[in-house]
C-alpha cells in the first residue's frame, strides 16, 4: 500500500493560453525492502485526474493528450 501527500499546486498554461492546475504528490512506499530504502517519489496529475510527467524546469507533459504546459 502506498501513502500520498499533496505537496503543492502549480498553476500552468499551454502555448494557446489554456490554464490548468498540476498537483504534485509525494508518494511514500508503505514497506521498505532490503535493497530499496523508504524514499519518496513525486507524482504529478491535473485536478481532473490526468497523469502528467514533469519535464525539465517547471514544464509538464500530459500523457494522454501529449500537451505541454508551462508554469505560469
N, C-alpha and C positions, 0 to 999 in steps of 0.2 A: 504494500500500500504506500502511496506517496502523499506527502503533505504539500500544499501550495500556500504561498504567502504573497499577496499582491504588494509590490514594492513601489510602483509609480505608474502614472498615466501620462502618455506622451501625445500631445496634440500634433497631428501630422496633416499634410496636404500633398496631393499629386500635382503634376505639371499643369493640369487643367484647372486647378484650384479647388478640387473636391476635398472636403475635410473629413477626417476620421480620427478616432482616438485609439492608440495602441496601448494595451495593458501589459506591463512587464510583471511576470510572476516568478518568484523564486521557488524552485521545486526541490524539496528535501526528500531523499530516499528514506524509507521507514527503517530499513535494516542495513547494516554495514557488512560487507563481505571482507575476507582477509586481504584480497588484492584490490579492493575498492573502498577507501575510507568514506565517511559521510561528508560529502561536499555538495553544496547547492549547484543547481543548473538553472539557467534562466530561460524561460519560455515566453513567447510573445503572441498575443492574439488581439483581435479587434473587439469592440464592445458587443458586436453581434455574433461573435464566435468564430470568425475566420482566423485560420492559423497564419501567422506572419513569421518571417525569417529576418533576423537582423543582419543587415549588410554593414559595410564599414561606416563609421561615424554614426549618425542618427538617421540612417536610411533603412527602410523596411520593405520587404517584398511580400505581397500577399500571395500565398502559394496556389490558391485555386484560380485566381484571375490573372496572375503574372503582372500585377500592377505594382509600381514602385511609389512609395510615399516618403516624404522628407519631413523631418521635424520642423514645425512652424515656429 
